Amino acid sequence: VRALGAQVDIGHGYIYAKTGQSHGARVYLDFPSVGATENIMMMACKTPGATVIENAAKEPEIVDLANFLNSMGARIRGAGTDVIKIEGVPHLKAGRYAIIPDRIEAGTYMIAAAISGGEILVENVIPTHLHPIIAKLQETGAIVDETDQGIKVKAGPKIHRADIKTLPYPGFPTDMQSQMLALLSLADGTSVIVENVFENRFQIVEELKRMGAKIKLEGHTAVVEGTRVLYGARVRATDLRAGAALILAALAAQGETVIEEAVHIFRGYEDIADKLGGLGARIK
């Protein structure tokens, strides 16, 4: 956003930003970051002149944000491609807009069925947004069917090993890596997970090891030797997705698991305890 004229300072754990003489600009992203793309789009839509984002993120959430802003009067083209073009407008108008379903929440519940030996129908989803997750779940032996009502997942007789590399969309999402790590901890064989997006994603490893998982870290790669049993333990949710993954591991573990710092989980999953409880989980 500095390229558009914003004044940005970073200090003491905070980012301070204010607009100055804002203007359109051509911005090239070294990495197709979702957050960077979204922030540039939001600033540029009311910044005088034309802004072009090159190597932009292509996630469904980018397309949805562009559709939302356009419904308010913004002029954004190219969302969902590498190049997004924005013509600044003086004003945006109020309106009503229905956002897309959360593909990461849906994927988390799909893995809940696979890891616990159960079956689930996840409604209100856009299947194309979930294809990378579906492909890897099927590779682990889960039975996945797209129906008119949603996506149905049934656990297979056993969990097979799988290799995963996280990538920007349409690759496998980093926000589903921790959940798959929990699943593959119980797989038959050794799996390899390479994290290419979020460098701190493997904070969950030590927590899963408390439950009996056999995981070795080698830089940005986790080597997961599947084990037959996980055990309940007192663990800590280091972040949002790690917390969700620990819930999944707890569903399959023997004994009781206590997850501390669970506040991280609640910012990304609405009523997760009630939803899983409604499926038979003993969770509070």
Contacts in CASP RR format, 6 or more apart in sequence:
PFRMAT RR
TARGET T0000
AUTHOR 0000-0000-0000
METHOD contacts of the structure
MODEL  1
VRALGAQVDIGHGYIYAKTGQSHGARVYLDFPSVGATENIMMMACKTPGA
TVIENAAKEPEIVDLANFLNSMGARIRGAGTDVIKIEGVPHLKAGRYAII
PDRIEAGTYMIAAAISGGEILVENVIPTHLHPIIAKLQETGAIVDETDQG
IKVKAGPKIHRADIKTLPYPGFPTDMQSQMLALLSLADGTSVIVENVFEN
RFQIVEELKRMGAKIKLEGHTAVVEGTRVLYGARVRATDLRAGAALILAA
LAAQGETVIEEAVHIFRGYEDIADKLGGLGARIK
1 8 0 8 1.000
1 17 0 8 1.000
1 39 0 8 1.000
1 40 0 8 1.000
1 43 0 8 1.000
2 8 0 8 1.000
3 25 0 8 1.000
3 26 0 8 1.000
3 27 0 8 1.000
4 22 0 8 1.000
4 23 0 8 1.000
4 24 0 8 1.000
4 25 0 8 1.000
4 27 0 8 1.000
4 40 0 8 1.000
4 43 0 8 1.000
4 44 0 8 1.000
4 47 0 8 1.000
4 51 0 8 1.000
5 19 0 8 1.000
5 20 0 8 1.000
5 21 0 8 1.000
5 22 0 8 1.000
5 23 0 8 1.000
5 25 0 8 1.000
6 17 0 8 1.000
6 18 0 8 1.000
6 19 0 8 1.000
6 20 0 8 1.000
6 22 0 8 1.000
6 43 0 8 1.000
7 17 0 8 1.000
7 18 0 8 1.000
7 19 0 8 1.000
7 20 0 8 1.000
8 15 0 8 1.000
8 16 0 8 1.000
8 17 0 8 1.000
9 15 0 8 1.000
9 16 0 8 1.000
9 17 0 8 1.000
10 16 0 8 1.000
19 43 0 8 1.000
22 43 0 8 1.000
22 47 0 8 1.000
22 48 0 8 1.000
23 47 0 8 1.000
23 48 0 8 1.000
23 49 0 8 1.000
24 44 0 8 1.000
24 47 0 8 1.000
24 48 0 8 1.000
24 49 0 8 1.000
24 50 0 8 1.000
24 51 0 8 1.000
24 88 0 8 1.000
25 51 0 8 1.000
25 52 0 8 1.000
26 51 0 8 1.000
26 52 0 8 1.000
26 54 0 8 1.000
27 40 0 8 1.000
27 51 0 8 1.000
27 52 0 8 1.000
27 53 0 8 1.000
27 54 0 8 1.000
28 54 0 8 1.000
28 55 0 8 1.000
29 36 0 8 1.000
29 37 0 8 1.000
29 53 0 8 1.000
29 54 0 8 1.000
29 55 0 8 1.000
29 56 0 8 1.000
29 57 0 8 1.000
30 55 0 8 1.000
31 55 0 8 1.000
31 168 0 8 1.000
32 55 0 8 1.000
32 56 0 8 1.000
32 57 0 8 1.000
32 58 0 8 1.000
32 82 0 8 1.000
32 168 0 8 1.000
33 57 0 8 1.000
34 57 0 8 1.000
34 59 0 8 1.000
34 61 0 8 1.000
34 62 0 8 1.000
34 168 0 8 1.000
35 57 0 8 1.000
36 57 0 8 1.000
37 53 0 8 1.000
37 56 0 8 1.000
37 57 0 8 1.000
37 62 0 8 1.000
37 84 0 8 1.000
38 57 0 8 1.000
38 61 0 8 1.000
38 62 0 8 1.000
38 65 0 8 1.000
40 51 0 8 1.000
40 53 0 8 1.000
41 53 0 8 1.000
41 62 0 8 1.000
41 65 0 8 1.000
41 66 0 8 1.000
41 69 0 8 1.000
41 76 0 8 1.000
41 79 0 8 1.000
41 84 0 8 1.000
41 86 0 8 1.000
42 65 0 8 1.000
42 69 0 8 1.000
44 51 0 8 1.000
44 53 0 8 1.000
44 86 0 8 1.000
44 88 0 8 1.000
45 69 0 8 1.000
45 74 0 8 1.000
45 75 0 8 1.000
45 76 0 8 1.000
45 86 0 8 1.000
45 88 0 8 1.000
45 89 0 8 1.000
45 92 0 8 1.000
46 74 0 8 1.000
46 88 0 8 1.000
46 89 0 8 1.000
46 90 0 8 1.000
46 91 0 8 1.000
46 92 0 8 1.000
47 86 0 8 1.000
47 88 0 8 1.000
48 88 0 8 1.000
49 87 0 8 1.000
49 88 0 8 1.000
50 85 0 8 1.000
50 86 0 8 1.000
50 87 0 8 1.000
50 88 0 8 1.000
51 85 0 8 1.000
51 86 0 8 1.000
51 88 0 8 1.000
52 83 0 8 1.000
52 84 0 8 1.000
52 85 0 8 1.000
52 86 0 8 1.000
53 83 0 8 1.000
53 84 0 8 1.000
53 85 0 8 1.000
53 86 0 8 1.000
54 82 0 8 1.000
54 83 0 8 1.000
55 82 0 8 1.000
56 62 0 8 1.000
56 79 0 8 1.000
56 80 0 8 1.000
56 81 0 8 1.000
56 82 0 8 1.000
56 83 0 8 1.000
56 84 0 8 1.000
57 168 0 8 1.000
57 169 0 8 1.000
58 80 0 8 1.000
58 81 0 8 1.000
58 82 0 8 1.000
58 168 0 8 1.000
58 169 0 8 1.000
58 170 0 8 1.000
59 80 0 8 1.000
59 168 0 8 1.000
59 169 0 8 1.000
60 100 0 8 1.000
60 103 0 8 1.000
60 126 0 8 1.000
60 129 0 8 1.000
60 169 0 8 1.000
61 100 0 8 1.000
62 79 0 8 1.000
62 80 0 8 1.000
62 84 0 8 1.000
63 79 0 8 1.000
63 80 0 8 1.000
64 99 0 8 1.000
64 100 0 8 1.000
65 79 0 8 1.000
66 74 0 8 1.000
66 76 0 8 1.000
66 78 0 8 1.000
66 79 0 8 1.000
66 80 0 8 1.000
66 84 0 8 1.000
67 79 0 8 1.000
67 97 0 8 1.000
68 97 0 8 1.000
68 99 0 8 1.000
69 76 0 8 1.000
69 92 0 8 1.000
70 76 0 8 1.000
71 95 0 8 1.000
71 97 0 8 1.000
72 92 0 8 1.000
72 93 0 8 1.000
72 94 0 8 1.000
72 95 0 8 1.000
73 89 0 8 1.000
73 92 0 8 1.000
73 93 0 8 1.000
74 86 0 8 1.000
74 88 0 8 1.000
74 89 0 8 1.000
74 92 0 8 1.000
75 86 0 8 1.000
75 87 0 8 1.000
75 88 0 8 1.000
75 89 0 8 1.000
76 84 0 8 1.000
76 85 0 8 1.000
76 86 0 8 1.000
77 84 0 8 1.000
77 85 0 8 1.000
77 86 0 8 1.000
78 84 0 8 1.000
78 85 0 8 1.000
100 126 0 8 1.000
100 129 0 8 1.000
101 124 0 8 1.000
101 125 0 8 1.000
101 126 0 8 1.000
101 129 0 8 1.000
102 268 0 8 1.000
103 125 0 8 1.000
103 126 0 8 1.000
103 129 0 8 1.000
103 130 0 8 1.000
103 133 0 8 1.000
103 173 0 8 1.000
104 173 0 8 1.000
104 175 0 8 1.000
104 176 0 8 1.000
104 241 0 8 1.000
105 268 0 8 1.000
105 269 0 8 1.000
105 270 0 8 1.000
106 122 0 8 1.000
106 125 0 8 1.000
106 130 0 8 1.000
106 151 0 8 1.000
107 122 0 8 1.000
107 130 0 8 1.000
107 133 0 8 1.000
107 176 0 8 1.000
107 179 0 8 1.000
108 176 0 8 1.000
108 179 0 8 1.000
108 244 0 8 1.000
108 248 0 8 1.000
108 269 0 8 1.000
109 120 0 8 1.000
109 122 0 8 1.000
109 275 0 8 1.000
110 120 0 8 1.000
110 122 0 8 1.000
110 130 0 8 1.000
110 133 0 8 1.000
110 134 0 8 1.000
110 137 0 8 1.000
110 142 0 8 1.000
110 144 0 8 1.000
110 151 0 8 1.000
110 153 0 8 1.000
111 137 0 8 1.000
111 176 0 8 1.000
111 179 0 8 1.000
111 180 0 8 1.000
111 182 0 8 1.000
111 183 0 8 1.000
111 248 0 8 1.000
112 120 0 8 1.000
112 247 0 8 1.000
112 248 0 8 1.000
112 251 0 8 1.000
112 276 0 8 1.000
112 279 0 8 1.000
113 119 0 8 1.000
113 120 0 8 1.000
113 142 0 8 1.000
113 153 0 8 1.000
113 154 0 8 1.000
113 155 0 8 1.000
114 137 0 8 1.000
114 140 0 8 1.000
114 141 0 8 1.000
114 142 0 8 1.000
114 153 0 8 1.000
114 155 0 8 1.000
114 156 0 8 1.000
114 159 0 8 1.000
114 183 0 8 1.000
115 155 0 8 1.000
115 159 0 8 1.000
115 182 0 8 1.000
115 183 0 8 1.000
115 186 0 8 1.000
115 248 0 8 1.000
115 249 0 8 1.000
115 251 0 8 1.000
115 252 0 8 1.000
116 155 0 8 1.000
116 248 0 8 1.000
116 251 0 8 1.000
116 252 0 8 1.000
116 281 0 8 1.000
117 155 0 8 1.000
117 156 0 8 1.000
117 252 0 8 1.000
118 154 0 8 1.000
118 155 0 8 1.000
119 152 0 8 1.000
119 153 0 8 1.000
119 154 0 8 1.000
119 155 0 8 1.000
120 152 0 8 1.000
120 153 0 8 1.000
120 279 0 8 1.000
121 147 0 8 1.000
121 149 0 8 1.000
121 150 0 8 1.000
121 151 0 8 1.000
121 152 0 8 1.000
122 150 0 8 1.000
122 151 0 8 1.000
122 152 0 8 1.000
122 153 0 8 1.000
123 149 0 8 1.000
123 150 0 8 1.000
124 150 0 8 1.000
125 150 0 8 1.000
125 151 0 8 1.000
127 134 0 8 1.000
127 146 0 8 1.000
127 150 0 8 1.000
127 151 0 8 1.000
130 151 0 8 1.000
131 170 0 8 1.000
132 170 0 8 1.000
132 171 0 8 1.000
132 172 0 8 1.000
132 173 0 8 1.000
133 172 0 8 1.000
133 173 0 8 1.000
133 176 0 8 1.000
134 144 0 8 1.000
134 151 0 8 1.000
136 162 0 8 1.000
136 164 0 8 1.000
136 172 0 8 1.000
136 180 0 8 1.000
137 144 0 8 1.000
137 153 0 8 1.000
138 144 0 8 1.000
139 160 0 8 1.000
139 162 0 8 1.000
140 159 0 8 1.000
140 160 0 8 1.000
140 161 0 8 1.000
140 162 0 8 1.000
140 183 0 8 1.000
140 184 0 8 1.000
140 187 0 8 1.000
141 156 0 8 1.000
141 158 0 8 1.000
141 159 0 8 1.000
141 160 0 8 1.000
142 153 0 8 1.000
142 154 0 8 1.000
142 155 0 8 1.000
142 156 0 8 1.000
143 153 0 8 1.000
143 154 0 8 1.000
143 155 0 8 1.000
143 156 0 8 1.000
144 151 0 8 1.000
144 152 0 8 1.000
144 153 0 8 1.000
144 154 0 8 1.000
145 151 0 8 1.000
145 152 0 8 1.000
146 152 0 8 1.000
158 188 0 8 1.000
159 183 0 8 1.000
159 184 0 8 1.000
159 186 0 8 1.000
159 187 0 8 1.000
159 188 0 8 1.000
160 187 0 8 1.000
160 188 0 8 1.000
160 189 0 8 1.000
161 184 0 8 1.000
161 187 0 8 1.000
161 188 0 8 1.000
161 189 0 8 1.000
161 190 0 8 1.000
161 191 0 8 1.000
161 226 0 8 1.000
162 180 0 8 1.000
162 184 0 8 1.000
162 187 0 8 1.000
162 191 0 8 1.000
163 191 0 8 1.000
163 192 0 8 1.000
163 193 0 8 1.000
163 194 0 8 1.000
164 172 0 8 1.000
164 177 0 8 1.000
164 180 0 8 1.000
164 184 0 8 1.000
164 191 0 8 1.000
164 192 0 8 1.000
164 193 0 8 1.000
164 194 0 8 1.000
165 172 0 8 1.000
165 193 0 8 1.000
165 194 0 8 1.000
165 196 0 8 1.000
166 172 0 8 1.000
166 173 0 8 1.000
166 174 0 8 1.000
166 177 0 8 1.000
166 193 0 8 1.000
166 194 0 8 1.000
166 195 0 8 1.000
166 196 0 8 1.000
166 197 0 8 1.000
166 198 0 8 1.000
166 201 0 8 1.000
167 196 0 8 1.000
167 197 0 8 1.000
168 197 0 8 1.000
174 195 0 8 1.000
174 196 0 8 1.000
174 197 0 8 1.000
174 198 0 8 1.000
174 201 0 8 1.000
175 241 0 8 1.000
176 241 0 8 1.000
177 193 0 8 1.000
177 195 0 8 1.000
177 198 0 8 1.000
177 201 0 8 1.000
177 241 0 8 1.000
178 201 0 8 1.000
178 204 0 8 1.000
178 241 0 8 1.000
178 242 0 8 1.000
178 243 0 8 1.000
178 244 0 8 1.000
178 245 0 8 1.000
179 241 0 8 1.000
179 244 0 8 1.000
179 245 0 8 1.000
179 248 0 8 1.000
180 193 0 8 1.000
181 193 0 8 1.000
181 204 0 8 1.000
181 205 0 8 1.000
181 208 0 8 1.000
181 215 0 8 1.000
181 222 0 8 1.000
181 224 0 8 1.000
181 245 0 8 1.000
182 204 0 8 1.000
182 208 0 8 1.000
182 213 0 8 1.000
182 245 0 8 1.000
182 246 0 8 1.000
182 248 0 8 1.000
182 249 0 8 1.000
182 252 0 8 1.000
183 248 0 8 1.000
184 191 0 8 1.000
184 193 0 8 1.000
184 224 0 8 1.000
184 226 0 8 1.000
185 208 0 8 1.000
185 211 0 8 1.000
185 212 0 8 1.000
185 213 0 8 1.000
185 214 0 8 1.000
185 215 0 8 1.000
185 224 0 8 1.000
185 226 0 8 1.000
185 227 0 8 1.000
185 230 0 8 1.000
185 249 0 8 1.000
186 226 0 8 1.000
186 227 0 8 1.000
186 228 0 8 1.000
186 230 0 8 1.000
186 252 0 8 1.000
187 224 0 8 1.000
187 226 0 8 1.000
188 226 0 8 1.000
189 225 0 8 1.000
189 226 0 8 1.000
190 223 0 8 1.000
190 224 0 8 1.000
190 225 0 8 1.000
190 226 0 8 1.000
191 223 0 8 1.000
191 224 0 8 1.000
191 226 0 8 1.000
192 221 0 8 1.000
192 222 0 8 1.000
192 223 0 8 1.000
192 224 0 8 1.000
193 221 0 8 1.000
193 222 0 8 1.000
193 224 0 8 1.000
194 220 0 8 1.000
194 221 0 8 1.000
195 201 0 8 1.000
195 202 0 8 1.000
195 220 0 8 1.000
195 221 0 8 1.000
195 222 0 8 1.000
196 220 0 8 1.000
199 220 0 8 1.000
200 239 0 8 1.000
201 241 0 8 1.000
202 217 0 8 1.000
202 222 0 8 1.000
203 238 0 8 1.000
203 239 0 8 1.000
203 242 0 8 1.000
204 238 0 8 1.000
204 239 0 8 1.000
204 241 0 8 1.000
204 242 0 8 1.000
204 243 0 8 1.000
204 245 0 8 1.000
204 246 0 8 1.000
205 213 0 8 1.000
205 215 0 8 1.000
205 217 0 8 1.000
205 222 0 8 1.000
207 235 0 8 1.000
207 236 0 8 1.000
207 237 0 8 1.000
207 238 0 8 1.000
207 242 0 8 1.000
207 246 0 8 1.000
208 215 0 8 1.000
208 230 0 8 1.000
208 235 0 8 1.000
208 245 0 8 1.000
208 246 0 8 1.000
208 249 0 8 1.000
209 215 0 8 1.000
210 233 0 8 1.000
210 234 0 8 1.000
210 235 0 8 1.000
211 230 0 8 1.000
211 231 0 8 1.000
211 232 0 8 1.000
211 233 0 8 1.000
211 235 0 8 1.000
211 249 0 8 1.000
211 250 0 8 1.000
211 253 0 8 1.000
211 257 0 8 1.000
212 227 0 8 1.000
212 229 0 8 1.000
212 230 0 8 1.000
212 231 0 8 1.000
212 233 0 8 1.000
213 224 0 8 1.000
213 226 0 8 1.000
213 227 0 8 1.000
213 230 0 8 1.000
213 249 0 8 1.000
214 224 0 8 1.000
214 225 0 8 1.000
214 226 0 8 1.000
214 227 0 8 1.000
215 222 0 8 1.000
215 223 0 8 1.000
215 224 0 8 1.000
215 225 0 8 1.000
216 222 0 8 1.000
216 223 0 8 1.000
216 225 0 8 1.000
217 223 0 8 1.000
229 253 0 8 1.000
229 254 0 8 1.000
230 249 0 8 1.000
230 252 0 8 1.000
230 253 0 8 1.000
230 254 0 8 1.000
231 253 0 8 1.000
231 254 0 8 1.000
231 255 0 8 1.000
232 250 0 8 1.000
232 253 0 8 1.000
232 254 0 8 1.000
232 255 0 8 1.000
232 256 0 8 1.000
232 257 0 8 1.000
233 253 0 8 1.000
233 257 0 8 1.000
233 258 0 8 1.000
234 257 0 8 1.000
234 258 0 8 1.000
234 260 0 8 1.000
235 246 0 8 1.000
235 257 0 8 1.000
235 258 0 8 1.000
235 259 0 8 1.000
235 260 0 8 1.000
236 259 0 8 1.000
236 260 0 8 1.000
236 261 0 8 1.000
237 243 0 8 1.000
237 246 0 8 1.000
237 259 0 8 1.000
237 260 0 8 1.000
237 261 0 8 1.000
237 262 0 8 1.000
237 263 0 8 1.000
237 264 0 8 1.000
237 265 0 8 1.000
238 261 0 8 1.000
238 264 0 8 1.000
239 264 0 8 1.000
240 264 0 8 1.000
240 265 0 8 1.000
240 267 0 8 1.000
240 268 0 8 1.000
242 264 0 8 1.000
243 259 0 8 1.000
243 262 0 8 1.000
243 264 0 8 1.000
243 265 0 8 1.000
244 265 0 8 1.000
244 269 0 8 1.000
244 272 0 8 1.000
246 257 0 8 1.000
246 259 0 8 1.000
247 259 0 8 1.000
247 265 0 8 1.000
247 272 0 8 1.000
247 276 0 8 1.000
247 283 0 8 1.000
249 257 0 8 1.000
250 257 0 8 1.000
250 259 0 8 1.000
250 283 0 8 1.000
251 276 0 8 1.000
251 281 0 8 1.000
259 265 0 8 1.000
265 272 0 8 1.000
266 272 0 8 1.000
273 283 0 8 1.000
273 284 0 8 1.000
276 283 0 8 1.000
277 283 0 8 1.000
END
